[in-house]
Amino acid sequence: MTMTATAPVKDERVAKKSTISKILGRPEIGALVGAVALFIFFSAVAPVFLQPGSIATVLYGASTIGIMAVGVSLLMIGGEFDLSTGVAVISSALMASLFSWYFSMNVWVGVVLALVLSLSVGFINGWILIKTKLPSFIVTLATFLMLTGLNLGLTRAIGGSVSTPSVSNMDGFESAKAIFASSVNIGGIDVKITVFIWIAMVAVASWILLRTKVGNWIFASGGDANAARAVGVPVVRTKIGLFMGVGFCAWVLGMHNLFAFATVQSGEGIGNEFLYIIAAVIGGCLLTGGYGSAIGGAIGAFIFGMANKGIVYADWNPDWFKFFLGLMLLLATIVNLVVKRRAEQK
């Protein structure tokens, strides 16, 4: 009786992935390809795009989206949305401005109180979400509407107008401006400090996601909250912390807006929440949660900055910007989905 040898069955759980598969499996790869293509495109159609001053302007525009995209990306990886982010930025700036002006205090007192407000809004969003089990879409939409009304109503009641009085002559303004709204001269080119704040925040967020247990909690909470809870992941603390992280980002950007212009328009910020979400989605964050990266959100914000300024440098009608942004969102989402599926099959 002859025995036939059977080939060993390869266990896909311990199979090593190729370098290409690992690269293609990164959430931000689709956005990176799109960013490179867009950079080449605008460099060809608008040579002024390559000038150092133009690059600095593009980076500044990207940073004002990217700072918020950091927090929004982590929140989306954790499986939640926040539709109040646009007006939350303005709420933070209004708190710092109106409190300091009304009580004639050093602006740093207002800055600290604005931080408390921003973190509190994030905490309340997360707490209500956990306690009621309502979708984050509903919870943060309600917050969006309430903050919008408070921004307009309180600004009119306290300052008598829809914009805040200037705080440029108040104690502490110059030191606060140096931290939140100054420029750094590099090779004769002024680069806004928000660019460096943005890069630092992306680095910290990436470290948290990839090198800490908190990062594992975020991915697990976004992938399957019930399963994560069953294996000991503190889902409640994780989700509330993510909302507070968004609040911190709103505070940083709000302080920049205040000290860059010394006054705040209370009706601004509406609609910006979609730009932050778009940057995160373009960067590879899935709407279903559990997948994405902070670097991807940064690339998405950079794509936004290039499109916004590149259209101007190319002397095109800026009315086409929203169409262009929507097209980039659709294409990036499709590319991210296709690349992810192919990487999983390898």
The 8 nearest C-alpha neighbors of each residue, nearest first, counted from 0:
[[1, 2, 3, 4, 5, 6, 7, 8],
 [2, 0, 3, 4, 5, 6, 7, 8],
 [1, 3, 4, 0, 5, 6, 7, 8],
 [2, 4, 5, 1, 6, 0, 7, 8],
 [5, 3, 2, 6, 7, 1, 8, 0],
 [4, 6, 7, 3, 8, 2, 9, 1],
 [5, 7, 8, 4, 9, 3, 10, 2],
 [8, 6, 9, 5, 4, 10, 11, 3],
 [9, 7, 10, 6, 5, 11, 14, 12],
 [10, 8, 11, 7, 14, 13, 12, 6],
 [9, 11, 12, 13, 8, 14, 7, 15],
 [10, 12, 14, 13, 9, 15, 8, 16],
 [13, 11, 10, 14, 15, 9, 16, 8],
 [12, 14, 11, 10, 15, 9, 16, 8],
 [15, 13, 11, 12, 10, 16, 9, 17],
 [16, 14, 13, 17, 11, 12, 18, 21],
 [15, 17, 20, 21, 14, 18, 345, 19],
 [16, 18, 20, 19, 21, 15, 345, 22],
 [19, 17, 21, 20, 22, 16, 23, 15],
 [18, 20, 22, 17, 21, 23, 16, 24],
 [21, 19, 23, 17, 342, 18, 22, 24],
 [20, 22, 24, 18, 19, 23, 17, 16],
 [23, 21, 19, 24, 20, 25, 18, 28],
 [24, 22, 20, 25, 21, 342, 19, 338],
 [23, 25, 21, 342, 22, 339, 20, 26],
 [24, 26, 23, 22, 27, 28, 21, 339],
 [27, 25, 283, 291, 28, 24, 292, 295],
 [26, 28, 295, 283, 282, 30, 25, 29],
 [29, 27, 31, 30, 25, 26, 32, 23],
 [30, 28, 335, 32, 31, 27, 334, 331],
 [29, 31, 33, 282, 27, 32, 28, 281],
 [32, 30, 28, 34, 33, 29, 27, 35],
 [31, 33, 29, 35, 30, 34, 36, 28],
 [32, 34, 30, 36, 31, 35, 37, 29],
 [35, 33, 31, 37, 36, 32, 302, 30],
 [34, 36, 38, 32, 37, 33, 31, 39],
 [37, 35, 33, 39, 34, 38, 40, 32],
 [38, 36, 40, 34, 39, 35, 33, 41],
 [37, 39, 35, 40, 36, 41, 42, 34],
 [38, 40, 42, 36, 37, 41, 43, 35],
 [41, 39, 37, 43, 42, 38, 36, 44],
 [42, 40, 44, 43, 45, 38, 39, 309],
 [41, 43, 39, 46, 40, 45, 48, 44],
 [42, 44, 40, 41, 45, 46, 39, 38],
 [43, 45, 41, 42, 313, 40, 46, 48],
 [44, 46, 313, 47, 42, 41, 48, 43],
 [47, 45, 48, 42, 49, 43, 44, 41],
 [48, 46, 49, 45, 50, 312, 53, 42],
 [47, 49, 46, 53, 45, 50, 42, 312],
 [50, 48, 47, 46, 42, 51, 54, 53],
 [49, 51, 53, 47, 52, 48, 54, 46],
 [52, 50, 54, 53, 55, 49, 188, 48],
 [51, 53, 55, 54, 50, 188, 56, 189],
 [52, 54, 56, 50, 55, 51, 48, 57],
 [53, 55, 57, 51, 56, 52, 58, 50],
 [56, 54, 52, 58, 53, 57, 190, 59],
 [55, 57, 53, 59, 54, 58, 60, 52],
 [58, 56, 54, 304, 60, 59, 55, 305],
 [59, 57, 61, 55, 56, 60, 62, 54],
 [58, 60, 62, 56, 61, 57, 194, 191],
 [59, 61, 304, 57, 58, 62, 63, 56],
 [60, 62, 304, 301, 58, 300, 59, 64],
 [63, 61, 65, 59, 194, 64, 60, 66],
 [64, 62, 60, 61, 65, 66, 59, 252],
 [65, 63, 62, 61, 66, 300, 67, 275],
 [64, 66, 62, 68, 300, 67, 297, 63],
 [67, 65, 197, 68, 69, 64, 62, 63],
 [66, 68, 69, 65, 248, 70, 64, 275],
 [67, 69, 65, 71, 275, 66, 70, 72],
 [70, 68, 72, 67, 71, 66, 293, 201],
 [69, 71, 245, 73, 72, 68, 67, 244],
 [70, 72, 68, 74, 73, 69, 75, 245],
 [73, 71, 75, 279, 69, 74, 70, 68],
 [74, 72, 76, 70, 75, 71, 77, 69],
 [73, 75, 77, 71, 72, 241, 76, 79],
 [76, 74, 78, 79, 77, 72, 73, 288],
 [77, 75, 288, 289, 73, 78, 290, 74],
 [76, 78, 221, 217, 74, 75, 220, 288],
 [77, 79, 288, 221, 75, 76, 287, 289],
 [80, 78, 75, 74, 77, 135, 81, 288],
 [81, 79, 135, 75, 136, 82, 74, 78],
 [80, 82, 139, 83, 84, 135, 136, 79],
 [81, 83, 139, 140, 84, 272, 143, 80],
 [82, 84, 143, 139, 81, 85, 86, 87],
 [83, 85, 87, 272, 86, 82, 81, 88],
 [86, 84, 268, 272, 271, 87, 269, 88],
 [85, 87, 268, 89, 88, 84, 83, 269],
 [88, 86, 84, 90, 89, 85, 83, 249],
 [89, 87, 249, 253, 86, 91, 90, 85],
 [88, 90, 92, 86, 91, 87, 253, 93],
 [91, 89, 87, 93, 92, 88, 86, 150],
 [90, 92, 113, 94, 88, 89, 93, 253],
 [91, 93, 253, 89, 95, 90, 94, 257],
 [94, 92, 90, 96, 91, 95, 97, 89],
 [93, 95, 91, 113, 92, 96, 97, 98],
 [96, 109, 94, 110, 113, 92, 93, 98],
 [95, 97, 93, 99, 94, 98, 100, 92],
 [98, 96, 100, 99, 94, 93, 101, 95],
 [97, 99, 101, 100, 96, 95, 109, 94],
 [100, 98, 104, 106, 109, 96, 103, 97],
 [99, 101, 103, 97, 98, 102, 96, 166],
 [102, 100, 98, 103, 99, 97, 157, 104],
 [101, 103, 104, 99, 100, 98, 97, 105],
 [104, 102, 100, 99, 101, 105, 169, 98],
 [103, 105, 99, 102, 106, 100, 108, 170],
 [104, 106, 170, 107, 171, 108, 99, 169],
 [107, 105, 109, 99, 108, 171, 104, 172],
 [106, 108, 110, 109, 105, 171, 111, 175],
 [109, 107, 106, 111, 110, 105, 112, 104],
 [108, 95, 110, 112, 106, 107, 99, 111],
 [109, 111, 107, 95, 113, 108, 112, 106],
 [110, 112, 114, 108, 113, 109, 107, 115],
 [113, 111, 115, 109, 114, 110, 116, 108],
 [112, 114, 116, 91, 110, 95, 111, 94],
 [113, 115, 111, 117, 112, 116, 250, 118],
 [116, 114, 112, 118, 113, 117, 119, 111],
 [115, 117, 113, 119, 114, 118, 120, 112],
 [118, 116, 246, 114, 120, 119, 115, 250],
 [117, 119, 243, 246, 121, 115, 120, 116],
 [120, 118, 122, 116, 121, 117, 115, 123],
 [121, 119, 123, 117, 122, 118, 124, 116],
 [120, 122, 243, 242, 118, 246, 124, 119],
 [121, 123, 119, 125, 120, 124, 243, 239],
 [124, 122, 126, 120, 125, 121, 127, 119],
 [125, 123, 121, 127, 122, 126, 128, 120],
 [124, 126, 239, 128, 122, 123, 127, 242],
 [125, 127, 123, 129, 128, 124, 122, 130],
 [128, 126, 130, 124, 129, 125, 131, 123],
 [129, 127, 125, 132, 126, 131, 133, 130],
 [128, 130, 126, 132, 127, 131, 125, 235],
 [131, 129, 127, 128, 132, 126, 133, 125],
 [130, 132, 133, 128, 129, 127, 126, 134],
 [133, 131, 129, 128, 130, 134, 127, 135],
 [132, 134, 131, 128, 135, 138, 137, 129],
 [135, 133, 136, 137, 132, 138, 128, 79],
 [134, 136, 138, 137, 80, 139, 79, 128],
 [135, 137, 134, 139, 138, 140, 80, 81],
 [138, 136, 140, 135, 134, 139, 141, 133],
 [139, 137, 135, 141, 140, 136, 142, 134],
 [138, 140, 142, 82, 141, 81, 83, 136],
 [141, 139, 143, 137, 142, 138, 82, 136],
 [140, 142, 144, 139, 138, 143, 137, 145],
 [141, 143, 139, 145, 140, 144, 83, 146],
 [144, 142, 83, 140, 146, 141, 145, 139],
 [145, 143, 147, 141, 142, 146, 148, 140],
 [146, 144, 142, 148, 147, 143, 149, 141],
 [147, 145, 149, 143, 148, 144, 150, 142],
 [146, 148, 144, 150, 145, 149, 143, 86],
 [149, 147, 145, 146, 151, 150, 152, 144],
 [150, 148, 146, 152, 151, 147, 153, 145],
 [151, 149, 147, 265, 148, 152, 153, 146],
 [150, 152, 154, 148, 265, 149, 153, 155],
 [153, 151, 149, 155, 154, 150, 148, 156],
 [154, 152, 156, 155, 149, 150, 151, 157],
 [153, 155, 157, 151, 156, 158, 152, 161],
 [156, 154, 159, 160, 152, 153, 158, 161],
 [157, 155, 153, 154, 159, 158, 152, 160],
 [158, 156, 154, 155, 159, 153, 97, 101],
 [159, 157, 155, 160, 154, 156, 163, 164],
 [158, 160, 155, 156, 157, 154, 161, 162],
 [159, 161, 155, 162, 158, 154, 163, 156],
 [160, 162, 155, 265, 154, 264, 151, 163],
 [163, 161, 264, 160, 263, 265, 164, 262],
 [162, 164, 263, 262, 158, 165, 154, 97],
 [165, 163, 262, 166, 162, 158, 100, 97],
 [164, 166, 262, 261, 167, 163, 168, 96],
 [165, 167, 169, 261, 168, 164, 100, 96],
 [166, 168, 261, 165, 169, 172, 173, 258],
 [169, 167, 166, 170, 172, 165, 173, 171],
 [168, 170, 166, 167, 172, 171, 105, 106],
 [171, 169, 105, 172, 106, 168, 104, 173],
 [170, 172, 106, 174, 105, 173, 175, 107],
 [173, 171, 175, 174, 170, 169, 176, 167],
 [172, 174, 176, 175, 171, 177, 167, 170],
 [173, 175, 177, 176, 171, 172, 178, 179],
 [176, 174, 172, 178, 177, 173, 171, 179],
 [175, 177, 180, 173, 258, 179, 178, 174],
 [176, 178, 181, 174, 175, 179, 180, 173],
 [179, 177, 175, 176, 180, 181, 174, 192],
 [178, 180, 255, 176, 177, 175, 254, 181],
 [181, 179, 176, 259, 255, 258, 177, 178],
 [182, 180, 177, 192, 176, 191, 179, 178],
 [183, 181, 191, 192, 190, 189, 184, 180],
 [182, 184, 190, 189, 191, 185, 192, 181],
 [183, 185, 189, 188, 187, 190, 186, 182],
 [186, 184, 188, 187, 183, 189, 190, 182],
 [185, 187, 188, 184, 189, 51, 183, 190],
 [186, 188, 185, 184, 189, 52, 51, 190],
 [189, 187, 185, 184, 186, 52, 190, 51],
 [190, 188, 184, 183, 182, 185, 191, 187],
 [189, 191, 183, 182, 55, 184, 188, 192],
 [192, 190, 182, 193, 194, 181, 59, 183],
 [191, 193, 182, 194, 195, 181, 180, 183],
 [192, 194, 196, 191, 195, 197, 62, 59],
 [195, 193, 197, 62, 192, 196, 191, 59],
 [194, 196, 198, 197, 192, 193, 199, 191],
 [197, 195, 193, 199, 194, 198, 200, 192],
 [196, 198, 194, 200, 66, 195, 199, 62],
 [197, 199, 195, 201, 200, 196, 202, 194],
 [200, 198, 202, 196, 197, 201, 195, 203],
 [199, 201, 203, 197, 202, 198, 204, 196],
 [200, 202, 204, 198, 199, 203, 293, 205],
 [203, 201, 199, 205, 200, 204, 206, 198],
 [202, 204, 206, 200, 205, 201, 207, 199],
 [203, 205, 207, 201, 206, 202, 200, 293],
 [206, 204, 208, 202, 207, 203, 293, 201],
 [205, 207, 203, 210, 209, 204, 208, 202],
 [206, 208, 204, 211, 214, 205, 210, 209],
 [214, 209, 207, 205, 206, 210, 204, 211],
 [210, 208, 206, 207, 205, 214, 211, 215],
 [209, 211, 206, 207, 208, 214, 212, 205],
 [212, 210, 207, 213, 214, 209, 208, 215],
 [211, 213, 215, 214, 216, 210, 207, 208],
 [212, 214, 216, 211, 215, 217, 207, 208],
 [208, 215, 213, 217, 212, 207, 216, 211],
 [214, 216, 212, 218, 213, 217, 219, 208],
 [215, 217, 213, 219, 214, 218, 220, 232],
 [218, 216, 77, 214, 220, 215, 219, 221],
 [217, 219, 289, 221, 215, 220, 216, 77],
 [218, 220, 216, 222, 221, 227, 217, 215],
 [221, 219, 224, 217, 77, 218, 222, 223],
 [220, 222, 77, 78, 289, 288, 218, 219],
 [221, 223, 289, 219, 220, 288, 218, 224],
 [224, 222, 226, 225, 220, 221, 227, 219],
 [223, 225, 220, 227, 226, 228, 221, 222],
 [226, 224, 228, 227, 223, 229, 220, 234],
 [225, 227, 229, 228, 223, 224, 230, 219],
 [228, 226, 224, 232, 229, 225, 230, 219],
 [227, 229, 232, 225, 231, 226, 230, 224],
 [228, 230, 226, 227, 231, 225, 232, 224],
 [231, 229, 227, 228, 232, 226, 225, 233],
 [232, 230, 228, 229, 233, 227, 234, 226],
 [231, 233, 228, 227, 234, 216, 230, 229],
 [234, 232, 235, 236, 237, 231, 228, 216],
 [233, 235, 237, 232, 236, 220, 238, 228],
 [234, 236, 237, 238, 233, 239, 129, 125],
 [237, 235, 239, 234, 233, 238, 240, 241],
 [238, 236, 234, 240, 235, 239, 233, 241],
 [237, 239, 241, 240, 235, 236, 234, 125],
 [238, 240, 125, 242, 236, 241, 237, 122],
 [239, 241, 243, 237, 238, 242, 236, 244],
 [240, 242, 244, 238, 243, 239, 74, 237],
 [243, 241, 121, 245, 239, 244, 240, 125],
 [242, 244, 121, 246, 240, 118, 245, 241],
 [243, 245, 241, 247, 246, 242, 70, 240],
 [246, 244, 70, 242, 248, 243, 247, 71],
 [245, 247, 117, 243, 249, 118, 121, 244],
 [246, 248, 244, 250, 249, 245, 118, 243],
 [247, 249, 245, 251, 250, 67, 246, 70],
 [250, 248, 88, 246, 252, 247, 251, 253],
 [249, 251, 253, 247, 248, 252, 91, 114],
 [252, 250, 248, 254, 253, 249, 255, 247],
 [251, 253, 255, 249, 254, 250, 256, 88],
 [254, 252, 92, 88, 250, 256, 255, 251],
 [255, 253, 257, 251, 256, 252, 92, 250],
 [254, 256, 179, 252, 180, 253, 258, 257],
 [257, 255, 253, 259, 254, 258, 252, 260],
 [256, 258, 254, 261, 255, 259, 92, 260],
 [259, 257, 261, 176, 255, 260, 256, 180],
 [258, 260, 180, 256, 257, 255, 261, 176],
 [259, 261, 262, 258, 257, 256, 263, 165],
 [262, 260, 258, 257, 165, 167, 166, 259],
 [263, 261, 165, 260, 163, 257, 164, 166],
 [262, 264, 163, 162, 265, 257, 93, 92],
 [263, 265, 162, 266, 267, 161, 163, 262],
 [264, 266, 150, 151, 161, 267, 162, 263],
 [267, 265, 264, 151, 268, 150, 161, 269],
 [268, 266, 265, 269, 264, 89, 86, 85],
 [267, 269, 85, 86, 271, 270, 89, 266],
 [270, 268, 85, 271, 267, 86, 266, 272],
 [269, 271, 272, 273, 268, 85, 274, 86],
 [272, 270, 85, 274, 273, 268, 269, 275],
 [273, 271, 85, 84, 275, 270, 274, 82],
 [272, 274, 276, 271, 275, 270, 277, 82],
 [273, 275, 277, 271, 272, 276, 278, 64],
 [274, 276, 68, 278, 272, 273, 277, 64],
 [275, 277, 273, 279, 278, 274, 280, 272],
 [276, 278, 274, 280, 279, 275, 273, 281],
 [277, 279, 299, 300, 275, 281, 276, 296],
 [280, 278, 296, 282, 276, 72, 277, 281],
 [281, 279, 284, 277, 282, 283, 278, 276],
 [282, 280, 299, 278, 331, 283, 279, 328],
 [295, 283, 281, 296, 299, 279, 30, 280],
 [282, 284, 26, 27, 280, 291, 281, 295],
 [285, 283, 291, 280, 279, 290, 282, 76],
 [286, 284, 287, 288, 290, 283, 280, 291],
 [285, 287, 288, 284, 75, 280, 78, 76],
 [286, 288, 285, 78, 289, 221, 222, 75],
 [289, 287, 78, 221, 76, 285, 286, 75],
 [288, 290, 222, 221, 218, 76, 77, 78],
 [291, 289, 76, 288, 284, 285, 218, 26],
 [290, 292, 284, 26, 283, 76, 285, 295],
 [293, 291, 295, 294, 26, 296, 284, 72],
 [292, 294, 296, 295, 205, 69, 201, 72],
 [295, 293, 297, 292, 296, 298, 201, 27],
 [282, 294, 296, 27, 298, 292, 297, 293],
 [295, 297, 279, 282, 299, 293, 294, 298],
 [298, 296, 294, 300, 295, 299, 65, 301],
 [299, 297, 301, 295, 300, 296, 282, 302],
 [298, 300, 278, 282, 296, 302, 281, 297],
 [301, 299, 303, 65, 61, 278, 297, 302],
 [300, 302, 61, 298, 304, 303, 299, 305],
 [303, 301, 299, 305, 300, 304, 34, 306],
 [302, 304, 300, 306, 301, 305, 307, 61],
 [305, 303, 61, 301, 60, 57, 307, 302],
 [306, 304, 302, 309, 308, 303, 307, 57],
 [305, 307, 309, 303, 304, 308, 310, 302],
 [308, 306, 304, 305, 309, 310, 303, 320],
 [307, 309, 311, 310, 305, 306, 57, 304],
 [310, 308, 312, 306, 305, 311, 307, 41],
 [309, 311, 313, 315, 308, 312, 307, 306],
 [310, 312, 314, 308, 309, 313, 315, 317],
 [313, 311, 309, 314, 310, 45, 308, 48],
 [312, 314, 45, 310, 311, 315, 309, 44],
 [315, 313, 311, 312, 310, 316, 45, 317],
 [316, 314, 310, 313, 311, 317, 312, 319],
 [315, 317, 318, 319, 314, 310, 311, 320],
 [318, 316, 319, 320, 315, 310, 311, 307],
 [317, 319, 316, 320, 321, 322, 315, 323],
 [320, 318, 317, 322, 321, 316, 323, 315],
 [319, 321, 323, 317, 322, 318, 324, 307],
 [322, 320, 324, 323, 319, 325, 318, 317],
 [323, 321, 325, 319, 320, 324, 326, 318],
 [322, 324, 320, 326, 321, 325, 319, 327],
 [325, 323, 321, 327, 326, 322, 320, 328],
 [324, 326, 328, 322, 327, 323, 321, 329],
 [325, 327, 323, 329, 328, 324, 330, 322],
 [326, 328, 324, 330, 325, 329, 331, 323],
 [329, 327, 325, 331, 326, 330, 281, 332],
 [328, 330, 326, 332, 327, 331, 325, 333],
 [329, 331, 327, 333, 332, 328, 326, 334],
 [332, 330, 334, 328, 281, 333, 329, 327],
 [331, 333, 335, 329, 330, 334, 328, 281],
 [332, 334, 336, 330, 335, 331, 337, 329],
 [335, 333, 331, 337, 336, 332, 29, 338],
 [336, 334, 29, 332, 338, 333, 337, 331],
 [335, 337, 333, 339, 334, 338, 332, 340],
 [338, 336, 334, 340, 339, 335, 333, 341],
 [337, 339, 341, 335, 340, 336, 334, 342],
 [338, 340, 342, 336, 337, 341, 24, 335],
 [339, 341, 343, 337, 342, 338, 336, 344],
 [342, 340, 344, 338, 343, 339, 337, 345],
 [341, 343, 339, 24, 20, 344, 345, 340],
 [342, 344, 340, 341, 345, 339, 24, 20],
 [343, 345, 341, 342, 340, 339, 20, 338],
 [344, 342, 343, 20, 341, 16, 17, 340]]
